[in-house]
């Protein structure tokens, strides 16, 4: 048990160190994230020293169960590529330009509008995609308008990681934790709507109080170049398949289909039609190629590596000890707070893999599952390493020469995150 625990801890600490100091490196023109390489090395070491049986790993990866990591990855990646395709055709930038134009010279109106827009889009797409799309857009607008970008950047990050809880598809951690205990799309939303609404209202209220003085200053130059979508067919195609996919996921349990059986065909048919359309117009399928390049392929080795590490911990009795520590009377509060903490010690995806294993040991309490999902999302507020979204967001700020230190992130994150986390957990107590 000691050896597997030590290797797992060293792997996670090394991964976090690389995330802070050197999140990526480049080989020729290929840019790679260090986080998944470190986790893969850790998993290989555990296998080489027989700290987890290779046969158990293979059986777990390909098992016909809810916690099969391949199925979970298919769900998240296929939904993500539909969202990325929409971004490639200009959908998100178009909506953002409309929102900014509508706000006029009022920063308060702009702040509210952007928070609502990011929240709505995150519900139906993915927090990572929204952050990747809106962060550069907000930076450029604020630079041209000569206003402080920090209130809008923090608001965007908070909104994306709060409203990502609403649907099971908003975050890979939602998918992993919910499906590990056989919670389907419809059952998920029956419970998570209230914690998400309470968290959303709370986070917005705290944000508004924090930045109210800065937002009272009028915008001197609110003009922005309007984004025009030239090929409306591509836009309608992407929106149609996003809607079809979400409806299909909602009905999956009623038609006896697993969620990946809905999302995978939707993405494949979308790309097929897009390619045929490009061929008919004698064009290159630029959006499809760009989408495939931007797809989160690095999540595949990362999630599978963390799955192997957690299997090693499970095989050596570590997860059962963690289960005994967490299995106390106040399940929702304990699991919510501890999952948010562990997300910042491990990152939220490894935490979700670990907690899915712990929860599977016998916590017959949905409150613990939903509280863990809340922690996996809101935990992203506390430090930049709490979630991949935080890592990406911090990286984008650095690229745009915006100084936002680890300490400054925590300064804002703790003030916003703690009341938001408690409000969401209260929603779990009310409904369960």
Order of alpha helices (4+ residues) and beta strands (2+ residues): alpha-beta-beta-alpha-alpha-alpha-alpha-alpha-alpha-alpha-alpha-alpha-alpha-alpha-alpha-alpha-alpha-alpha-alpha-alpha-alpha-alpha
